[in-house]
Each structure stands twice: as C-alpha cells, then as structure tokens.
C-alpha cells in the first residue's frame, strides 16, 4: 500500500508492506526477505 501526500512545497511518500491477509509484516526473517527482494529489483 502506498500513500502520497502533498503540502504546499513538500511531498511525503509512505509505503506499507502487508501480507496477503492485510496484516502487518513484523517477523524479522520475513522483513529481511522482503527487503532483499525489493533491493534485488531496484
């Protein structure tokens, strides 16, 4: 999920990564796997 907000001269981007059930991903191993997958694509 991504949220983007603008205030006069500022833009704020916030990205949330959630599992298939819409729950927050907070297990360290899963977070690391997701980070590595994202970095591999970038």
Secondary structure, DSSP 8 states (H G I E B T S, - for coil): -EEEEEETTEEEEEE--B-TTS-B---HHHHHHHHHHHHHH-
